[in-house]
Each structure stands twice: as structure tokens, then as C-alpha cells.
Amino acid sequence: MERIFLDNAATTPLDPEVLEAMTQVMRNDFGNPSSIHAEGRKARNLIEGARKTVANVLNCSIGEIFFTSGGTEANNMALKNAVRDLGVRRIISSPLEHHCVLHSLDAIRATGAARVEMVRIDEVGHVDLADLRRLLEQSDEKTLVSLMHANNEIGNLLPLQEVADLCTETGAYFHCDTVQTMGYYPIDLERTRVSFLSGSAHKFYGPKGIGFIYINNDNHIKPYLDGGAQERNMRGGTENLYGIVGLARALDKAVREREERQRRMEDVREYLIERLRATYPGVNFNGDPEHGHYKVLSVSFPESPKGDLLLMNLDMAGISASGGSACSSGIDVGSHVVGHLHPDSKRHTIRFSFSHHNTREQVDYVVERLGGML
Ligand SMILES: Cc1ncc(COP(=O)(O)O)c(C=O)c1O
């Protein structure tokens, strides 16, 4: 039997069409985009075409999109440049953010350049919007709000429009980590006022090591990487040409097929919830699964002697899932998100995360195999 991949929040398989587009570029278009001869111009056109695709998807201008090495770099850039260049002296964030945000906040805090305050999180992991308003109204200091659109471990969704409106009303900058929602939920930046947002191609069936940051035109920040004039002086270094082409192709396809993909993933996720509830009465779901991202389901099982080996046993049965985020040097140390919500719990958590390739038959197999592992 083929392996069953249920860890699509960690990464997604490369779409064959995207691979084909990238291969063409690798084979034929070796020019340096900064060269002025024909090879260089061809490469430059490919990059600018990709930028236009991203800008069209987000309904923003092409000058607001900058390619990066991924979501981590985009998030570092937003937070650190806002403090360095925009005079931000206070950042409001949450303890449930991705480590690339939390560790950037630690680094900023350590320099003393800005204070960091954490908004209250309710018992199922939603940001308390009344507390956010209270914090925003409490001080006149230049403030940046950094909150993720969907949590990568429990799937909870932030009411993006509401938070964007609140930040606009109170004069705060707003950075949103949209790495898990890019290509999965529509975002219209004409309507939703955001200062910075981030995307990463490998979360939407594109290649790894390429992403982008949106920087609203009103925010004048200085280069993040010093070097040549690439990315309009913002990020020196010869561009990852085939990565950029792959990112744009993958995003365009994700948006075109969004509804069909969503329908399939919702169906498989609902079916897993149903089957787990019917088969394992002690099962719980972390976060707020009724209002969560259709890609993620964080499941918790009662404490059991075999529980610590659950992920390993699943892996041996041909099923890939995770215990939390996959970004801690390959070591599954458990989820800081679930740990924050349930600090004393001894329950065993598995994060299942879906793609449109998953099927109900795969769910049946997973639910059956779990029986011998709990
Ligand atoms: C919410 C979130 N933000 C940021 C990142 C980092 O993105 P990248 O892997 O492109 O650095 C991830 C990846 O796991 C993520 O899930």
C-alpha cells in the first residue's frame, strides 16, 4: 500500500505541473535577471511575470511584493524592519505564533529596541479581540500587531478583516503570518488593510526555499539583505529564478482550483472527525475545529502507555502525521501551542493535515490502524 501523507501543514508535495514549469526554466533560462542582454531580460521577464501573478491574487500592486527564501525570512523581515525603520516601539503578538515569529520577538526584545506584549488567548486558542482593543487603546506608542491568519498546529482562524480594521482604527501596523492560508482562503488587500503579510510556496504545492513578503506601499523600509539592487534594493542576491516561477505557478493553480480542493479537504476532514468520534469515545479535538482551517485537525487521545510511540507506530504503518510543528530540527518535542492551551494534560496529540489528494479510504485505514496503537 502507498504511504498516506497527512502532514500537509508541514509541507505539501510538489505539483507535477509546477515541477514541469521549473524544469523548463532550469533547462532553458539560465540568464542572470540583472544582466541586460537577451538571456538576462528573459529571466527578468519571468520574475516580473511571477510578481504580477502574486499581486493579482492579492489585489495589490506589483511594487508591494518581494520574493524571499520563504515564510521564515518574510516574517523576520516584517518584524525586524518595522522596529528598525518604522519606529515601532511595541509589538502585540500571541504565544501561539510560529517559532519564526516568537524567536524574532525574543531577538527584538533582547536588543531593547521594542517591548513585546502578548494578547489574551481564550480557552480554545482564539485571540481575545476585546483584549487586543484594550491593549491598542492603552498606549500612544507606535505599535505593530503580529498575529497569524491560521494556526499551523490547531488550525484556528483569525478574523482577518476585523483585526485589520481594528489596527487601522487605532493607527497600529499589522503584520499577518498568512503562510498557512495563502492559496487556501481569498485575501483582497484593497479591502483588507494589512501592513505586511507572508507566503511560502511549499505550503501550496510549490517548491521549498521560496516565499514572499507583501509590504504595503505606505511603509518605507530599508534593505533587509545588503547587496545588489535585486528586489528593488530590498534584498540583495541573485534571485531564485526557478523557485519564483514555481511559486507563481503553484499559487495561480491553488487559487483557480481553490473551491474544488476545499470541498475535498473539508469532506475528508469531516469524515475523520466523524469516524474518530464513533470509534474512540475518549477522543478530543484541540482548538476550535468547527471554525478552523479545513486543512488541519489536531486530535487528542487519552493518556495511554503506548501513546508516546503513537507517531512512530503510525509511521511504521505507512501514515505520516505530526505531533506539532515540524520545524524544530526534526525532533518532535510536542506542540508549544497545545502545551499553552493544556499545560497539565497528559493526553497524546496528533496533528493530521490534509491535501486534496487524501481520500475517505485513507481515513478508514488510519482509523482502523490507530486501534492497535492506543
Ligand atoms: C504559520 C507558519 N509560519 C511560517 C512558517 C515558515 O515558513 P518557511 O518554512 O517557508 O520558512 C511556517 C512553516 O511551517 C508556518 O506554518
The ligand as an SDF file (V2000), in Angstrom:
LIG
                    3D

 16 16  0  0  0  0  0  0  0  0999 V2000
    2.4510   29.5840   10.1830 C   0  0  0  0  0  0  0  0  0  0  0  0
    3.8230   29.4210    9.6130 C   0  0  0  0  0  0  0  0  0  0  0  0
    4.6210   30.4960    9.5080 N   0  0  0  0  0  0  0  0  0  0  0  0
    5.8470   30.4030    8.9890 C   0  0  0  0  0  0  0  0  0  0  0  0
    6.3700   29.2100    8.5530 C   0  0  0  0  0  0  0  0  0  0  0  0
    7.7530   29.1480    7.9960 C   0  0  0  0  0  0  0  0  0  0  0  0
    7.7490   29.0530    6.5940 O   0  0  0  0  0  0  0  0  0  0  0  0
    9.0340   28.5030    5.8030 P   0  0  0  0  0  0  0  0  0  0  0  0
    9.0620   27.0370    6.0010 O   0  0  0  0  0  0  0  0  0  0  0  0
    8.7920   28.8820    4.3830 O   0  0  0  0  0  0  0  0  0  0  0  0
   10.2150   29.2070    6.3550 O   0  0  0  0  0  0  0  0  0  0  0  0
    5.5790   28.0590    8.6570 C   0  0  0  0  0  0  0  0  0  0  0  0
    6.1130   26.7330    8.2500 C   0  0  0  0  0  0  0  0  0  0  0  0
    5.9470   25.7470    8.9350 O   0  0  0  0  0  0  0  0  0  0  0  0
    4.2680   28.1700    9.1980 C   0  0  0  0  0  0  0  0  0  0  0  0
    3.4660   27.1090    9.3190 O   0  0  0  0  0  0  0  0  0  0  0  0
  1  2  1  0
  2  3  1  0
  2 15  2  0
  3  4  2  0
  4  5  1  0
  5  6  1  0
  5 12  2  0
  6  7  1  0
  7  8  1  0
  8  9  2  0
  8 10  1  0
  8 11  1  0
 12 13  1  0
 12 15  1  0
 13 14  2  0
 15 16  1  0
M  END
$$$$
